[in-house]
Amino acid sequence: MERTILHYDLDTFFVSVERLLDSRLNQRPVLVGGTGDRGVVSAASYEARPFGVHSGMPMKMARELCPEAVVIRGNAGTYTKYSKMVTDILRDSVPLLEKASVDEFYADLSGMDRFFGCYQYATELRQTIMRETGLPISFGLSVNKTVSKVATGEAKPNNQLRIDFGREKVFLAPLSIKKIPMVGDKTFQTLCNLGIKRVKTMQNMPMEMVQSVFGKNGVAIWKRANGIDNSPVVEYHERKGISNERTFGKDTIDVEKLKTIIRAMAENLAFQLRRGNKLTSVVAVKIRYSDFNTYTKQARIPYTSADHLLIPKVLELFDKLYDRRLLVRLVGVRFEGLTEGNYQINLFEDTSEMLNLYQAMDAIRNRYGERSVMRASTLGAKTIGAMMNPFNGEPPIVLAHRTQ
């Protein structure tokens, strides 16, 4: 059966929410992100983009390019609230929903044409979202996720576009190759060096030639450039929390050991959040003593997935909970109150250096394993002490090592 895949994307989501809260921002260049000179732009309005401003750019540079822009720190909790409003409308209206990020959604409408016109239905649903939330939203409709996502990008701002069956290659051909999902800045530069700037050029190349340069990723890029994508819409499920626990073979009262372990747990869970495009708003620490009495302490925090914010909170809760007179049998860390959101939603306090550090660490972990990069503080004082001389007496922030 011919598939019908719908892709929705909330236009400049953070900016649009801020404009709902303050109409004076309408028609003005707006930047949302870290407000200090070392902050990072999380979202830029369409009015700011002609000046060369884009998300992920250092805020200092953005201000220099567009000095008249209004800079707003942003509130992750508010954005999550509006994202949930849109999610609830879609979840009640489509057979199968995938929430790709805080502002991006896929829906599988396959088979609905016999009862409804899918394009008309998507249009009415878009009008419902705009009416009930006040947010501008665009959509693309086609036979697969890749073409629908690209179509949404071409429809923006605040519009819609349908690509009829069999017209996928014709639609994609004149576009920049950078508009194909999976083609980042680095890959785009390599393709340009090879003389491939338009999708049509890629379409006319043998797949084997692209594979010889980019390997498996080359095959995927070639298929998407030709409008071929069989990836399914993955049903959206709310995950309530993630946790990690450790039961000791022998009960311990070694405070340094206990703190080292819960630091490592918090760091690992934070990485899992970022890998799953999740943020947490509740941190909990659990201790079970040798008499099997178990105690838990938790705290609500602003939405985040950053270890440099989560680890200190975990240690703070441990210090409040731990009774130094008793042997410990088990410790655990849990993150709850999860919400969908990629790491950019957490850029309001981060510097560009911190963002680059996290991206580099996570890239290494994804390639070589979760324990291939660790903060030195998760290794314990003895290990750090042996490493201090090469670092002029200062412990390193990050330690890379080979996995066994």
C-alpha positions as CSV (number, residue, x, y, z in Angstrom):
1,M,0.0,0.0,0.0
2,E,1.2,3.5,-0.9
3,R,2.3,5.3,2.3
4,T,1.2,8.8,3.3
5,I,3.6,10.5,5.7
6,L,2.9,13.9,7.3
7,H,5.7,16.1,8.8
8,Y,4.8,19.0,11.0
9,D,7.3,21.6,12.2
10,L,6.6,24.5,14.5
11,D,8.1,27.6,12.9
12,T,10.9,29.3,15.0
13,F,9.2,27.6,18.0
14,F,11.0,29.4,20.9
15,V,10.5,32.8,19.2
16,S,6.9,32.1,18.4
17,V,6.2,31.3,22.0
18,E,7.9,34.4,23.2
19,R,5.7,36.5,20.8
20,L,2.6,34.9,22.2
21,L,3.6,36.1,25.6
22,D,4.7,39.6,24.4
23,S,3.1,40.9,21.2
24,R,5.7,43.8,21.1
25,L,8.1,41.2,19.7
26,N,6.1,40.8,16.5
27,Q,7.9,41.8,13.3
28,R,11.1,42.4,15.2
29,P,14.4,40.5,15.0
30,V,14.4,38.2,18.1
31,L,17.2,35.9,19.5
32,V,16.5,33.3,22.1
33,G,19.4,31.8,24.0
34,G,22.2,32.6,26.5
35,T,22.1,36.4,27.2
36,G,25.8,36.7,28.1
37,D,28.6,37.3,25.6
38,R,29.6,33.6,25.9
39,G,26.1,32.4,25.4
40,V,24.8,30.6,22.3
41,V,21.8,31.4,20.1
42,S,19.1,28.7,20.5
43,A,16.6,30.2,18.1
44,A,16.5,33.2,15.7
45,S,13.5,34.8,14.2
46,Y,13.1,35.1,10.4
47,E,13.7,38.8,10.7
48,A,17.2,38.2,12.2
49,R,18.3,35.6,9.6
50,P,19.0,38.0,6.7
51,F,21.8,39.4,8.9
52,G,23.5,36.0,8.9
53,V,22.3,34.9,12.4
54,H,21.4,31.2,13.0
55,S,21.0,28.8,15.9
56,G,24.2,27.5,17.5
57,M,26.0,30.8,16.8
58,P,27.8,32.5,19.7
59,M,25.4,35.2,21.0
60,K,28.2,37.8,20.9
61,M,28.6,37.3,17.2
62,A,24.9,37.4,16.6
63,R,24.6,40.7,18.4
64,E,27.3,42.2,16.3
65,L,25.6,41.0,13.1
66,C,22.2,42.1,14.2
67,P,22.6,44.8,16.9
68,E,18.9,45.8,16.8
69,A,17.8,42.2,17.8
70,V,15.8,41.7,21.0
71,V,17.7,39.0,23.1
72,I,15.7,36.8,25.4
73,R,17.1,34.2,27.8
74,G,14.1,31.9,27.3
75,N,12.3,29.4,29.6
76,A,12.5,25.7,28.9
77,G,9.5,25.0,31.1
78,T,7.2,27.3,29.0
79,Y,8.4,25.8,25.7
80,T,7.7,22.3,27.0
81,K,4.2,23.4,28.0
82,Y,3.4,24.6,24.5
83,S,5.1,21.6,22.9
84,K,2.8,19.3,25.0
85,M,-0.3,21.2,23.8
86,V,0.6,20.5,20.2
87,T,1.5,16.9,21.0
88,D,-1.8,16.3,22.7
89,I,-3.8,17.6,19.7
90,L,-1.8,15.4,17.3
91,R,-1.9,12.3,19.4
92,D,-5.7,12.6,19.6
93,S,-6.0,13.2,15.8
94,V,-3.7,10.8,13.9
95,P,-3.4,7.0,13.9
96,L,0.4,6.9,14.5
97,L,2.5,9.8,15.9
98,E,6.3,10.2,16.2
99,K,7.6,13.1,18.2
100,A,11.0,13.8,16.7
101,S,11.9,16.7,18.9
102,V,10.2,19.4,21.0
103,D,8.9,21.1,17.8
104,E,8.9,18.4,15.1
105,F,6.4,15.6,14.5
106,Y,5.8,12.8,12.0
107,A,2.4,11.1,11.5
108,D,1.5,8.1,9.3
109,L,-1.8,8.7,7.5
110,S,-1.5,5.7,5.3
111,G,-4.9,4.3,4.3
112,M,-6.9,7.3,5.4
113,D,-7.5,8.5,1.8
114,R,-10.4,6.0,1.4
115,F,-12.2,7.8,4.2
116,F,-10.6,11.3,4.2
117,G,-8.5,13.3,1.8
118,C,-5.1,13.2,3.6
119,Y,-4.0,16.6,2.4
120,Q,-7.4,18.2,3.4
121,Y,-7.2,16.4,6.8
122,A,-3.6,17.6,7.4
123,T,-4.7,21.2,6.4
124,E,-7.6,21.1,8.9
125,L,-5.4,19.7,11.6
126,R,-2.9,22.5,11.0
127,Q,-5.6,25.1,11.3
128,T,-6.8,23.5,14.6
129,I,-3.2,23.6,16.1
130,M,-2.8,27.3,15.1
131,R,-6.3,28.2,16.5
132,E,-5.9,26.4,19.8
133,T,-2.2,27.2,20.5
134,G,-1.7,30.5,18.6
135,L,1.5,29.0,17.2
136,P,2.5,29.1,13.5
137,I,3.2,25.6,12.1
138,S,4.1,24.2,8.6
139,F,3.8,20.8,7.1
140,G,4.9,18.6,4.2
141,L,3.0,15.6,2.9
142,S,4.5,12.8,0.7
143,V,5.2,9.1,0.6
144,N,8.1,9.1,3.1
145,K,9.7,10.9,6.0
146,T,12.7,12.4,4.0
147,V,10.6,14.0,1.3
148,S,8.0,15.3,3.8
149,K,10.6,16.9,6.0
150,V,12.3,18.6,3.0
151,A,8.9,19.7,1.8
152,T,8.1,21.3,5.2
153,G,11.4,23.2,4.9
154,E,10.4,24.5,1.5
155,A,6.9,25.4,2.7
156,K,8.1,27.6,5.6
157,P,7.3,30.0,7.0
158,N,3.8,29.1,8.2
159,N,2.7,27.2,5.1
160,Q,2.1,23.7,3.7
161,L,3.2,21.6,0.7
162,R,2.2,18.3,-0.8
163,I,4.5,16.2,-3.1
164,D,2.4,13.8,-5.2
165,F,3.4,10.2,-5.6
166,G,6.0,9.8,-8.3
167,R,7.2,13.4,-8.1
168,E,9.7,13.0,-5.3
169,K,12.9,13.1,-7.5
170,V,11.5,16.0,-9.6
171,F,10.8,18.0,-6.4
172,L,14.2,17.3,-4.8
173,A,16.4,17.7,-8.0
174,P,16.8,21.5,-8.0
175,L,17.4,21.9,-4.3
176,S,20.8,22.3,-2.5
177,I,22.2,18.9,-1.5
178,K,22.5,20.4,2.0
179,K,18.7,20.2,2.4
180,I,18.9,16.4,2.4
181,P,18.7,15.0,6.0
182,M,22.1,13.6,7.1
183,V,24.1,16.2,5.1
184,G,25.8,18.4,7.7
185,D,28.3,21.2,7.2
186,K,31.3,18.8,7.0
187,T,29.6,16.4,4.5
188,F,28.3,19.3,2.5
189,Q,31.8,20.8,2.2
190,T,33.1,17.4,1.0
191,L,30.3,17.1,-1.5
192,C,31.0,20.6,-2.8
193,N,34.7,19.7,-3.3
194,L,33.5,16.8,-5.4
195,G,31.3,19.2,-7.5
196,I,28.0,18.0,-5.9
197,K,26.0,21.1,-4.9
198,R,22.6,20.2,-6.1
199,V,20.5,17.1,-5.5
200,K,20.1,16.5,-9.2
201,T,23.9,15.9,-9.5
202,M,23.7,13.2,-6.8
203,Q,20.7,11.6,-8.5
204,N,22.7,11.2,-11.7
205,M,25.6,9.5,-10.0
206,P,26.0,5.7,-9.6
207,M,25.3,4.7,-6.0
208,E,28.6,2.7,-5.9
209,M,30.6,5.9,-6.6
210,V,29.0,7.7,-3.6
211,Q,29.5,4.6,-1.4
212,S,33.2,4.5,-2.3
213,V,33.6,8.0,-0.8
214,F,31.2,8.0,2.2
215,G,30.6,4.3,2.9
216,K,27.2,3.3,4.3
217,N,26.3,6.9,4.9
218,G,26.9,7.6,1.2
219,V,24.3,4.9,0.3
220,A,21.8,6.5,2.7
221,I,22.4,10.0,1.3
222,W,22.1,8.7,-2.3
223,K,18.8,7.0,-1.5
224,R,17.3,10.1,0.2
225,A,18.5,12.3,-2.7
226,N,16.5,10.0,-5.0
227,G,13.4,10.2,-2.7
228,I,13.8,6.7,-1.3
229,D,13.2,6.3,2.4
230,N,11.4,3.3,3.9
231,S,12.0,4.2,7.6
232,P,8.8,3.8,9.6
233,V,7.1,6.3,11.8
234,V,8.0,5.2,15.4
235,E,5.1,5.5,17.8
236,Y,5.5,8.2,20.5
237,H,5.6,7.1,24.1
238,E,6.2,9.1,27.2
239,R,9.0,7.8,29.3
240,K,8.6,8.7,33.0
241,G,12.2,8.3,34.2
242,I,15.6,6.6,33.9
243,S,17.7,5.3,36.7
244,N,20.8,3.4,37.7
245,E,21.5,1.4,40.9
246,R,24.4,-0.5,42.4
247,T,24.4,-3.1,45.1
248,F,27.7,-3.7,46.8
249,G,29.1,-7.2,47.3
250,K,30.2,-5.9,50.7
251,D,28.5,-3.1,52.6
252,T,30.7,0.0,52.7
253,I,31.1,3.2,54.6
254,D,33.7,4.6,52.2
255,V,32.3,8.1,51.4
256,E,34.8,8.8,48.6
257,K,33.8,5.5,46.9
258,L,30.1,6.3,47.3
259,K,30.4,9.8,45.8
260,T,32.5,8.5,43.0
261,I,29.9,5.9,42.1
262,I,26.9,8.3,42.1
263,R,28.9,10.9,40.1
264,A,29.5,8.2,37.4
265,M,25.8,7.2,37.5
266,A,24.7,10.8,37.1
267,E,27.1,11.4,34.2
268,N,26.0,8.2,32.4
269,L,22.3,9.0,32.9
270,A,22.8,12.6,31.6
271,F,24.4,11.1,28.4
272,Q,21.4,8.8,28.0
273,L,19.1,11.8,28.2
274,R,21.0,13.7,25.5
275,R,21.2,10.6,23.3
276,G,17.5,10.1,23.6
277,N,16.7,13.8,23.1
278,K,15.3,14.1,26.6
279,L,15.5,16.6,29.5
280,T,14.8,15.9,33.1
281,S,13.2,18.1,35.8
282,V,13.4,15.9,38.9
283,V,16.6,14.4,40.4
284,A,16.5,11.7,43.0
285,V,19.1,9.8,45.1
286,K,18.5,6.5,46.8
287,I,20.4,4.8,49.6
288,R,19.8,1.4,51.2
289,Y,21.6,0.6,54.4
290,S,22.9,-2.7,55.7
291,D,19.7,-3.1,57.7
292,F,17.7,-2.9,54.4
293,N,16.1,0.4,55.4
294,T,15.8,2.4,52.2
295,Y,15.6,6.2,51.9
296,T,15.1,8.5,48.9
297,K,15.5,12.2,48.5
298,Q,14.6,14.2,45.4
299,A,14.5,17.8,44.1
300,R,12.9,19.6,41.3
301,I,15.2,21.5,38.9
302,P,14.9,23.5,35.6
303,Y,14.8,21.2,32.6
304,T,18.3,20.1,31.6
305,S,20.4,17.2,30.3
306,A,23.8,18.6,31.3
307,D,26.1,16.7,33.7
308,H,27.7,19.9,35.0
309,L,24.3,20.8,36.4
310,L,23.0,17.4,37.3
311,I,26.1,16.0,39.1
312,P,26.3,18.8,41.8
313,K,22.6,18.4,42.5
314,V,23.0,14.6,42.9
315,L,25.9,15.2,45.3
316,E,23.9,17.8,47.2
317,L,21.0,15.3,47.7
318,F,23.5,12.5,48.8
319,D,25.0,14.8,51.5
320,K,21.5,15.5,52.8
321,L,20.5,11.9,52.8
322,Y,23.6,10.0,53.9
323,D,24.0,8.9,57.5
324,R,27.7,8.4,58.2
325,R,27.2,6.0,61.1
326,L,25.7,3.2,58.9
327,L,27.1,0.8,56.4
328,V,25.6,1.2,52.9
329,R,24.3,-1.7,50.8
330,L,23.0,0.1,47.7
331,V,23.0,3.5,46.1
332,G,21.0,4.8,43.1
333,V,20.3,7.8,41.0
334,R,17.1,8.5,39.1
335,F,16.0,11.3,36.7
336,E,12.2,11.8,36.4
337,G,9.8,14.3,34.9
338,L,11.3,13.6,31.5
339,T,10.2,15.7,28.5
340,E,11.1,15.6,24.8
341,G,13.7,18.1,23.7
342,N,17.1,18.0,22.0
343,Y,20.1,19.5,23.7
344,Q,19.6,23.0,22.1
345,I,16.7,23.6,24.5
346,N,19.3,23.6,27.2
347,L,21.6,26.3,25.7
348,F,20.2,29.2,27.7
349,E,22.9,29.1,30.3
350,D,25.6,27.3,28.3
351,T,28.6,28.8,26.6
352,S,29.7,27.8,23.1
353,E,32.8,26.1,24.7
354,M,30.6,24.0,26.9
355,L,28.3,23.0,24.0
356,N,31.3,22.0,21.9
357,L,32.7,20.0,24.8
358,Y,29.4,18.0,25.2
359,Q,29.1,17.4,21.5
360,A,32.6,16.1,21.3
361,M,32.3,13.9,24.3
362,D,28.9,12.4,23.2
363,A,30.3,11.8,19.7
364,I,33.2,9.7,21.2
365,R,30.7,7.8,23.4
366,N,28.4,7.1,20.6
367,R,31.3,5.7,18.5
368,Y,33.4,3.9,21.1
369,G,31.0,3.2,24.0
370,E,29.5,5.0,27.0
371,R,32.7,4.7,29.2
372,S,35.2,5.8,26.5
373,V,35.1,9.4,27.9
374,M,34.6,10.2,31.6
375,R,35.0,13.1,33.9
376,A,38.0,12.6,36.1
377,S,35.9,13.1,39.2
378,T,34.1,9.8,38.5
379,L,37.4,7.9,38.8
380,G,38.2,8.6,42.4
381,A,40.9,10.5,44.2
382,K,43.6,7.7,43.8
383,T,43.3,7.5,40.0
384,I,43.3,11.3,39.7
385,G,46.3,11.6,42.0
386,A,48.3,9.4,39.7
387,M,47.4,11.7,36.8
388,M,48.1,15.2,38.3
389,N,51.7,15.7,37.3
390,P,51.1,15.8,33.6
391,F,48.4,18.4,34.2
392,N,50.5,20.7,36.4
393,G,48.8,19.6,39.6
394,E,45.3,20.1,38.3
395,P,43.0,17.1,37.6
396,P,41.7,16.9,34.1
397,I,38.1,17.7,33.3
398,V,37.7,14.8,30.9
399,L,39.6,11.5,30.7
400,A,39.5,9.4,27.5
401,H,40.5,5.8,27.7
402,R,40.2,2.6,25.6
403,T,37.4,0.2,26.4
404,Q,38.3,-3.4,27.0
